[in-house]
Amino acid sequence: MKNEETQSMEWSNKWTFVLAAIGSAVGLGNIWRYPTIVFNNGGGAFFIPYFIAFFVAGLPMLILEFVLGARMRGTAPLAYARITNKRWEFLGWIPTVVAAMIVFFYVVILAWAVNFIYFAFNTSWGDASNAQNFFMNEFLGSTGNPLDLGAMNWWVALALLALWGGTYFVMAKGIKGGLEKANNILLPLFFLSLLILLVWGVTLDGAANGLNALFTPDFARLTDTSIWIAAFGQIFFSLSVCMGIMVAYGSYLPKDGEIVNTALIIGFADILMSMIAATAVFSILGYMATAQGVEVAEVVTAGAGLVFMVFPAAFSLMGAVGPWFGTFFFVALLVAGWTSFISLLEAFSQPFVEKFNMERKKMFAYTCAFGFLASLLYATGAGIHLLGIVNYVIDYFLMIGGFLQVLVCFWLYKKAPDFKEFANRNAAVKLGAWWDVLAKYVFPIIVLVIVSQWVDAFVNGTAQNFPTEVLIFVHGGTAVLMIVAVILFSAIKWKKDIYEDVDTEEAV
């Protein structure tokens, strides 16, 4: 018989779990990362490696993380403590620390979106030609140097305070009272917003030019290894694997919860939303290129540049309806980002609740207070540059963490048979030998190839447009922080029996 506390830490039903997992997977990356990756990697031809990446790496790893959390009844640190008699507990703290790093800068992008809701309604950036200057200089006060913090942006700081406060209000209410309710409202709202943007975008003059640029396949690119690396990298991050999120969400499943079919639903929903977002984005870019009499490629950029410089310029070209659509767009962006933000915060905070046997509300109070102070670093004039560098560095730890995850589960402790049997109970779609092969062999090989390419780019000085000395400093500093944090957290004794709520004979 489950006690009241255990019941409160479970999803109400399958569909609340599905919505929460989709909400984590769908976020800012669907709007400002995925469309430009497709465009820059062969257009329509990119979908071939992308779907292959989904089936041979993304889906197997998503299933593994769901099973790991559900079978071990805990977030990543607790799951690895149980599966390895505490020997590899530190492995579970790697995604926890990475989630913290992402949380602290991710929320700043949401704070920008909050400000741009107001700016869009008033078209504060002026005409299209001033959009870039407005964002980088007038709004952010960018110093142009990641080592020169410059002044604090108090409007961003105020938005951060509101976001952290609102998130605490949601998360402190637990799984059913907070996380579930937030996702049940936010995700349908985002999907509706995306559909409206899609319908509006494809009706704009020049939208067809943007869609032709996006979807016209360049099959010659399929022989380029970079397109395959981009596809696998995108699928890892789009599905939120290797971040501890899906392990935590899996731990809230009832023990008879269906996993494999649910993972398929979540994966295809994420792909669908990415496709809708890409269509809407390139419809708008096609309109902008047509209005300015230039090629679509000349207005395409990624990241903050796309959302906070290119799109505002497009809204300025729309006349009287521009402010309305601009405001609506940034509201949709905020909603999309918040669903991912709360999932990252869950993955970071819940392990401490389990480790120290803390009251959830108290832990989230500490997390949000510390998070607000840490995120203020990105509200300075150097914020956008620091954000780009840290985001780049984090990629390494996600891939390495995923590699170690497979090493422990499939090679050192050989848990695949147990996990497969657990997942196949009451399963509409059952795991077979294909899962073992893909997760045990294919995924590690892919990770090694991707990491080797990153290392080669870094050594040869082609890794992003950041000063080499800054990259070395941040890489080294982040690595030291990671090592110290995981050793420290692993060394602290658990405040309760870690083998409660799990069959220890099967777990170790």
C-alpha positions, -999 to 999 in steps of 0.1 A, spaced: 0 0 0 14 33 -10 16 60 16 3 95 10 38 109 4 46 83 -22 13 89 -40 19 126 -41 52 120 -59 36 101 -88 19 114 -119 -19 112 -118 -20 93 -150 -1 85 -182 -11 117 -200 0 141 -174 34 123 -176 33 126 -214 25 163 -213 53 170 -187 79 151 -208 68 168 -240 70 201 -221 106 194 -212 116 184 -247 98 213 -264 113 246 -256 134 275 -270 155 251 -291 125 242 -312 121 278 -322 156 292 -324 179 261 -329 161 234 -349 150 256 -379 185 269 -386 201 235 -381 178 221 -408 185 251 -431 223 249 -427 225 211 -431 209 202 -464 174 214 -460 149 186 -467 178 161 -469 185 167 -432 154 148 -422 170 115 -434 198 115 -408 175 132 -383 149 104 -383 177 78 -383 192 96 -352 158 95 -335 154 57 -339 190 45 -333 200 69 -305 174 93 -292 146 68 -286 167 41 -270 183 66 -246 149 81 -238 136 47 -229 167 39 -209 163 70 -188 126 64 -182 133 28 -171 162 38 -149 140 63 -130 110 41 -128 129 9 -119 152 24 -93 125 48 -80 147 78 -78 163 107 -97 198 102 -113 219 102 -81 196 80 -62 191 56 -91 229 51 -96 234 48 -58 209 20 -58 220 2 -89 257 2 -80 257 -1 -42 267 36 -41 299 31 -61 288 52 -91 265 76 -73 287 104 -86 276 97 -121 241 108 -112 254 141 -100 269 150 -134 235 157 -151 223 174 -119 252 199 -120 247 204 -157 210 210 -152 220 237 -127 243 254 -152 216 254 -178 190 267 -154 210 297 -144 213 311 -180 181 296 -195 160 317 -172 177 349 -185 165 342 -220 130 340 -206 136 373 -188 145 389 -222 113 375 -236 93 391 -207 108 425 -216 102 420 -253 65 413 -248 64 450 -238 88 461 -264 69 444 -292 36 460 -282 53 494 -284 77 486 -312 104 500 -290 132 491 -313 119 514 -340 124 505 -376 138 472 -389 173 485 -394 176 493 -357 166 459 -343 201 446 -338 214 478 -323 184 479 -299 189 444 -286 227 444 -282 233 480 -272 202 498 -260 186 468 -242 215 446 -231 242 472 -229 266 445 -243 302 451 -235 314 429 -263 338 412 -240 329 382 -217 355 393 -192 340 428 -189 308 425 -169 297 461 -174 265 474 -158 236 454 -144 204 455 -165 178 461 -138 148 454 -161 162 420 -168 169 415 -131 133 424 -122 120 399 -148 143 373 -133 129 380 -98 93 375 -112 103 343 -130 120 327 -101 92 337 -77 65 323 -101 85 291 -106 88 286 -68 51 290 -64 46 262 -90 73 238 -79 67 240 -42 32 225 -47 47 192 -57 41 169 -87 3 168 -88 -4 203 -74 24 221 -92 43 204 -120 13 186 -135 -10 216 -134 16 239 -149 23 216 -178 -14 209 -183 -19 246 -189 13 257 -205 19 230 -231 -16 232 -247 -12 269 -247 21 267 -264 8 242 -290 -21 265 -298 2 295 -300 24 275 -324 -5 266 -346 -16 303 -348 19 314 -357 20 287 -384 -13 297 -399 -3 334 -398 32 328 -411 22 308 -442 -2 335 -453 25 362 -454 38 375 -487 70 356 -495 63 327 -471 68 303 -500 103 316 -505 112 308 -469 97 273 -471 115 265 -503 148 276 -487 140 254 -457 127 222 -473 145 220 -507 168 190 -502 205 190 -510 211 153 -510 248 158 -518 252 169 -482 244 134 -470 280 124 -476 292 152 -453 298 139 -417 289 172 -402 252 168 -412 251 135 -393 268 149 -363 243 178 -363 213 154 -365 224 132 -336 234 163 -315 200 179 -321 180 148 -312 199 143 -280 192 178 -268 157 181 -282 146 150 -263 163 163 -230 183 131 -226 215 130 -206 202 159 -184 187 139 -156 152 153 -165 138 121 -179 152 100 -151 135 122 -126 102 121 -146 104 83 -149 108 80 -111 74 96 -107 57 69 -128 36 43 -111 54 9 -111 29 -5 -136 33 26 -159 38 19 -196 71 32 -209 80 22 -244 48 34 -261 49 65 -240 84 73 -252 73 69 -288 45 93 -283 68 119 -266 94 115 -293 71 120 -322 53 149 -305 86 166 -301 94 161 -338 60 173 -348 63 205 -328 98 211 -342 85 208 -377 56 232 -370 80 257 -354 104 255 -384 76 260 -409 63 291 -389 98 305 -385 109 302 -421 76 315 -433 83 347 -414 119 348 -426 107 344 -462 84 373 -457 112 394 -443 136 385 -472 109 394 -498 101 427 -481 138 437 -481 145 422 -516 173 399 -504 178 361 -504 164 341 -474 200 330 -465 208 367 -458 183 370 -430 188 336 -414 207 334 -381 205 313 -350 200 317 -313 193 350 -297 200 368 -330 170 351 -347 145 357 -319 155 391 -306 170 408 -337 157 392 -369 121 387 -358 116 422 -343 129 435 -376 103 414 -394 75 427 -371 85 463 -379 79 456 -416 44 444 -410 28 478 -403 -1 481 -380 -4 444 -372 33 440 -364 30 450 -327 2 425 -321 19 396 -337 52 405 -321 36 405 -287 19 372 -293 52 357 -306 71 366 -274 43 354 -252 45 320 -270 83 320 -267 80 326 -229 55 298 -225 76 274 -245 107 282 -225 90 280 -191 79 244 -196 116 234 -202 128 256 -174 107 240 -147 117 205 -159 154 215 -156 148 229 -121 131 197 -111 161 177 -123 184 199 -103 165 202 -71 148 169 -65 181 150 -60 188 172 -30 153 165 -16 161 128 -18 197 130 -6 190 152 25 154 139 30 143 176 29 109 191 26 103 198 -10 90 233 -5 121 243 16 145 229 -10 129 248 -38 130 280 -17 168 276 -14 171 267 -51 151 296 -63 169 321 -40 203 308 -51 193 306 -87 181 342 -88 215 354 -75 235 331 -98 214 342 -129 221 379 -122 256 373 -137 239 369 -171 219 401 -166 252 421 -169 267 436 -201 287 404 -206 257 382 -201 250 372 -237 287 363 -243 289 343 -211 257 325 -220 271 314 -254 303 301 -239 288 282 -211 261 267 -234 289 255 -256 309 240 -228 279 221 -214 276 201 -246 306 181 -236 294 171 -202 260 160 -215 276 137 -241 302 123 -216 275 118 -190 254 98 -215 284 77 -224 291 68 -188 254 61 -182 255 34 -209 289 21 -196 275 15 -161 240 2 -171 250 -21 -200 286 -30 -195 297 -28 -158 265 -39 -141 247 -55 -171 212 -43 -161 198 -45 -196 179 -78 -190 163 -64 -158 155 -31 -174 140 -48 -205 118 -71 -184 106 -41 -163 98 -21 -194 80 -49 -211 55 -54 -183 20 -43 -195 38 -29 -226 19 -22 -258 53 -20 -276 79 -43 -262 117 -39 -261 137 -65 -280 173 -72 -290 172 -40 -311 172 -19 -279 203 -37 -265 222 -32 -297 213 4 -302 218 15 -266 249 -7 -258 269 -2 -290 255 24 -314 250 52 -289 285 50 -273 301 50 -308 281 80 -319 291 99 -287 328 92 -292 326 105 -328 308 137 -318 331 144 -289 362 137 -311 349 162 -336 344 188 -309 378 183 -295 393 185 -330 374 218 -336 386 232 -303 423 222 -309 422 237 -344 407 269 -333 374 265 -352 352 261 -321 327 289 -321 338 326 -323 351 329 -288 386 340 -277 407 308 -272 419 320 -238 383 325 -226 373 290 -239 403 274 -221 394 293 -189 357 284 -190 364 247 -200 389 243 -172 369 262 -146 337 242 -154 356 209 -153 370 217 -119 336 228 -106 320 196 -120 346 174 -103 345 191 -70 307 192 -70 301 155 -78 328 143 -53 313 165 -26 277 155 -32 286 118 -34 306 119 -2 278 132 19 258 105 36 222 98 27 197 109 54 175 79 48 178 43 37 183 46 -1 170 11 -6 134 18 5 107 18 -22 128 -6 -44 135 -43 -45 171 -44 -34 177 -79 -46 171 -69 -81 186 -34 -78 221 -43 -68 
